[in-house]
């Protein structure tokens, strides 16, 4: 960089695409909500459908990660496939603040359409989405009753804030053969969540990183009484 060049940071308004499914009966005093945060480059249609099947009577929100890019392979129709992710710019804190604002704006917009009950709202994250969902919940703990973490983690720098989740319900599901989030790593974070005062239920399944379907029945059973649907 030239001696006279400099790097500055600017802030500006941004928009994002959020998928929303309302239950058939929306004329109730309050509604449960599942906020689904997808993983890195995860097929969005499949994850949204997965979330909808987990909570058939709830509002389901899925913000699309603001970092988008072309993936290498093409779809059946010959079009390049688009991947979405959450972490782009440095420093990392800038991405995290943007993601928090985006997720909470999605909840605000949905609340204008339906009477969402924070006491019956749960964040659901998969892979990269677990850390994003956890960070968003740490930033505004009153937005949800708890969190489902599937095959993910949280940056070490943020773990000192985990006591903000005291009293929250957490379902923590990991894979015994997961190369991305190893059993030792997952256990360390589970222990940190328990030490924070969260009410943690954990399952370590005999699978790798792709544990969404093997975990589905456990997730559905855990969500049912908390969403109260």
C-alpha positions as CSV (number, residue, x, y, z in Angstrom):
1,X,0.0,0.0,0.0
2,X,1.3,3.5,-0.9
3,X,2.6,5.7,1.9
4,X,-0.3,8.1,1.1
5,X,-3.0,5.4,0.9
6,X,-5.2,4.5,3.9
7,X,-7.9,2.0,4.7
8,X,-11.1,3.3,6.3
9,X,-14.3,1.6,7.5
10,X,-17.7,2.9,6.5
11,X,-21.2,1.9,7.6
12,X,-24.2,1.7,5.3
13,X,-27.7,0.3,5.3
14,X,-28.0,-3.2,3.8
15,X,-30.7,-5.7,3.0
16,X,-31.0,-9.4,3.1
17,X,-33.2,-12.2,1.9
18,X,-35.1,-14.1,4.6
19,X,-37.3,-17.1,4.0
20,X,-40.4,-17.3,6.2
21,X,-43.0,-19.9,6.6
22,X,-46.2,-19.1,8.6
23,X,-48.3,-21.8,10.2
24,X,-51.8,-22.4,8.8
25,X,-53.3,-20.9,12.0
26,X,-51.9,-17.4,12.5
27,X,-54.9,-15.9,14.4
28,X,-53.6,-17.0,17.8
29,X,-52.5,-14.6,20.6
30,X,-48.9,-15.7,20.2
31,X,-46.9,-18.1,18.0
32,X,-43.8,-20.2,18.4
33,X,-40.8,-19.5,16.1
34,X,-37.8,-21.4,14.9
35,X,-34.9,-19.3,13.6
36,X,-32.8,-21.5,11.3
37,X,-29.2,-20.4,10.6
38,X,-27.6,-22.5,7.8
39,X,-24.1,-23.7,7.4
40,X,-21.3,-22.7,5.0
41,X,-22.5,-23.2,1.4
42,X,-25.3,-25.4,2.6
43,X,-28.1,-26.0,0.1
44,X,-30.7,-23.5,1.3
45,X,-33.9,-25.2,0.0
46,X,-33.0,-28.4,1.8
47,X,-32.2,-26.7,5.1
48,X,-35.3,-24.6,5.1
49,X,-37.5,-27.7,4.4
50,X,-35.6,-29.5,7.2
51,X,-36.4,-26.7,9.7
52,X,-40.1,-26.6,8.6
53,X,-40.4,-30.4,9.2
54,X,-38.9,-29.9,12.7
55,X,-41.5,-27.3,13.7
56,X,-44.6,-27.8,11.6
57,X,-46.8,-25.5,13.8
58,X,-44.3,-22.7,14.2
59,X,-43.2,-19.6,12.3
60,X,-39.9,-20.6,10.6
61,X,-37.4,-18.0,9.6
62,X,-34.2,-18.6,7.6
63,X,-32.0,-15.7,6.8
64,X,-29.7,-16.3,3.8
65,X,-26.1,-15.7,4.6
66,X,-25.0,-12.3,3.3
67,X,-21.8,-13.7,1.7
68,X,-22.7,-15.3,-1.6
69,X,-20.5,-16.9,-4.3
70,X,-20.6,-19.3,-7.2
71,X,-19.9,-22.9,-6.4
72,X,-17.9,-25.0,-8.8
73,X,-20.5,-27.5,-10.0
74,X,-23.6,-26.7,-11.9
75,X,-27.2,-27.7,-11.2
76,X,-29.3,-30.0,-13.4
77,X,-30.6,-27.0,-15.3
78,X,-27.0,-25.9,-16.2
79,X,-27.0,-22.8,-14.0
80,X,-24.1,-22.2,-11.6
81,X,-25.0,-23.0,-8.0
82,X,-24.9,-20.2,-5.5
83,X,-23.4,-20.8,-2.1
84,X,-24.1,-18.6,1.0
85,X,-22.0,-18.1,4.1
86,X,-21.7,-15.7,7.1
87,X,-18.1,-14.7,7.6
88,X,-16.5,-12.5,5.1
89,X,-14.8,-9.3,6.1
90,X,-12.0,-8.7,8.7
91,X,-11.9,-8.0,11.5
92,X,-14.1,-10.9,12.5
93,X,-16.0,-8.7,14.9
94,X,-17.4,-6.7,11.9
95,X,-19.0,-9.8,10.4
96,X,-20.4,-10.8,13.8
97,X,-22.0,-7.4,14.4
98,X,-23.5,-7.5,10.9
99,X,-24.9,-11.0,11.4
100,X,-26.4,-10.1,14.7
101,X,-28.1,-7.0,13.3
102,X,-29.4,-9.0,10.3
103,X,-30.8,-11.9,12.3
104,X,-32.5,-9.5,14.8
105,X,-33.9,-7.4,11.9
106,X,-35.4,-10.7,10.5
107,X,-37.1,-11.4,13.8
108,X,-38.4,-7.8,13.9
109,X,-39.8,-8.0,10.4
110,X,-41.4,-11.4,11.1
111,X,-42.9,-10.1,14.4
112,X,-44.7,-7.4,12.3
113,X,-46.4,-10.2,10.4
114,X,-47.1,-12.6,13.2
115,X,-47.3,-12.4,17.0
116,X,-44.0,-14.2,17.8
117,X,-43.5,-15.2,21.4
118,X,-39.8,-14.9,22.5
119,X,-40.5,-17.5,25.3
120,X,-41.4,-20.0,22.6
121,X,-38.6,-19.0,20.1
122,X,-35.6,-21.2,19.5
123,X,-32.5,-20.6,17.4
124,X,-31.3,-23.6,15.3
125,X,-27.8,-23.6,13.8
126,X,-25.9,-26.1,11.7
127,X,-22.1,-26.1,11.3
128,X,-21.0,-22.5,10.7
129,X,-24.5,-21.5,11.6
130,X,-24.1,-22.7,15.2
131,X,-21.5,-20.0,16.0
132,X,-23.6,-17.4,14.2
133,X,-26.8,-18.4,16.1
134,X,-24.9,-18.5,19.4
135,X,-23.4,-15.1,18.9
136,X,-26.8,-13.6,17.9
137,X,-28.4,-15.1,21.0
138,X,-25.5,-13.8,23.2
139,X,-26.1,-10.3,21.8
140,X,-29.8,-10.3,22.8
141,X,-30.6,-13.2,25.1
142,X,-34.2,-12.2,25.6
143,X,-35.0,-12.9,21.9
144,X,-35.3,-16.7,22.4
145,X,-35.8,-19.5,25.0
146,X,-32.8,-21.4,23.8
147,X,-30.7,-23.0,21.0
148,X,-30.2,-26.2,19.0
149,X,-26.6,-26.6,17.9
150,X,-25.9,-29.2,15.3
151,X,-22.2,-30.0,14.5
152,X,-20.9,-26.5,15.3
153,X,-19.0,-24.4,17.7
154,X,-18.2,-20.9,19.0
155,X,-15.0,-18.9,18.7
156,X,-12.9,-19.0,21.9
157,X,-12.9,-15.2,22.2
158,X,-16.7,-15.2,22.8
159,X,-16.9,-17.9,25.4
160,X,-16.5,-15.5,28.3
161,X,-20.0,-14.3,27.4
162,X,-21.6,-17.7,27.7
163,X,-23.0,-16.9,31.2
164,X,-25.6,-14.7,29.4
165,X,-27.2,-18.0,28.5
166,X,-27.8,-19.0,32.1
167,X,-31.3,-20.5,32.4
168,X,-31.5,-21.0,28.6
169,X,-32.3,-24.5,27.1
170,X,-29.7,-25.9,24.8
171,X,-29.7,-29.0,22.7
172,X,-26.1,-29.9,21.7
173,X,-25.7,-32.6,19.0
174,X,-22.3,-33.7,17.7
175,X,-20.9,-36.4,15.5
176,X,-18.3,-38.9,16.8
177,X,-16.6,-39.0,13.4
178,X,-16.9,-35.3,12.6
179,X,-13.6,-34.0,11.1
180,X,-14.8,-30.4,11.2
181,X,-15.8,-30.2,14.9
182,X,-14.0,-33.0,16.6
183,X,-15.4,-34.8,19.6
184,X,-12.9,-33.2,21.9
185,X,-13.7,-29.8,20.7
186,X,-17.5,-30.4,20.9
187,X,-17.1,-31.7,24.5
188,X,-15.1,-28.7,25.6
189,X,-17.8,-26.3,24.3
190,X,-20.6,-28.5,25.8
191,X,-18.9,-28.3,29.2
192,X,-18.5,-24.5,28.8
193,X,-22.2,-24.2,28.1
194,X,-23.1,-26.3,31.1
195,X,-20.8,-24.3,33.3
196,X,-22.5,-21.1,32.1
197,X,-25.7,-22.2,33.7
198,X,-27.5,-23.3,30.6
199,X,-29.7,-26.4,30.8
200,X,-27.9,-28.6,28.3
201,X,-29.1,-31.8,26.7
202,X,-26.3,-33.4,24.6
203,X,-26.1,-36.3,22.1
204,X,-23.0,-37.6,20.5
205,X,-24.1,-39.6,17.4
206,X,-22.0,-42.3,15.6
207,X,-21.9,-40.2,12.4
208,X,-19.7,-37.6,10.8
209,X,-20.5,-33.9,10.0
210,X,-23.7,-34.7,8.1
211,X,-25.8,-35.4,11.2
212,X,-29.0,-33.4,10.5
213,X,-31.1,-36.4,9.5
214,X,-29.8,-38.8,12.2
215,X,-30.5,-36.0,14.7
216,X,-33.9,-35.1,13.4
217,X,-36.1,-37.1,15.7
218,X,-34.1,-36.0,18.8
219,X,-34.4,-32.4,17.7
220,X,-38.1,-32.7,17.0
221,X,-38.8,-34.2,20.4
222,X,-36.7,-31.6,22.2
223,X,-38.4,-28.7,20.3
224,X,-42.0,-29.8,20.9
225,X,-42.4,-28.8,24.5
226,X,-40.3,-25.7,24.2
227,X,-42.2,-24.3,21.2
228,X,-45.4,-25.4,22.8
229,X,-47.0,-26.0,19.5
